């Protein structure tokens, strides 16, 4: 069992424990943390909603951008990163917090549900994949596709 062998591997359908390579680094990933999925949130003046989350990339790669969309990727808004500015691009082993007051699309009204999606990019220009289907594996290791939540506007 891999937890006794001090290594973790991504398993696919033809997995061979003797030849599979251990996972060494995490891929770039991000998540919306506030608000929570299904939560009702108040619309701010200027017809915006407040969002906060985190982003991370393995191998010391600094997160350089987090983008947020409310319309499935047609329009993106860049979040503000709250992180150590002095950290080198290739020696940043820490989470980056992000926040954004994102403007709502014109057709959205109070009472509507909005799909919020975030996507991070690291200093090596690795970008989270849109969907999990191309990175799927039996154990779910390294699943880092875009994170999406649905919120209700009040």
Secondary structure, DSSP 8 states (H G I E B T S, - for coil): -TTTTT------TT--TTT-----S---EEEEEES-TT-EE--BTTTEEEEEEEEE-STT--EEEEEEESSTTSS-EE-EEES-TTS-TT---S-EEEEEEEE--TT--TT-EEEEEEEEEETT--B--S-STTT--TT-TT----EEEEEEE-
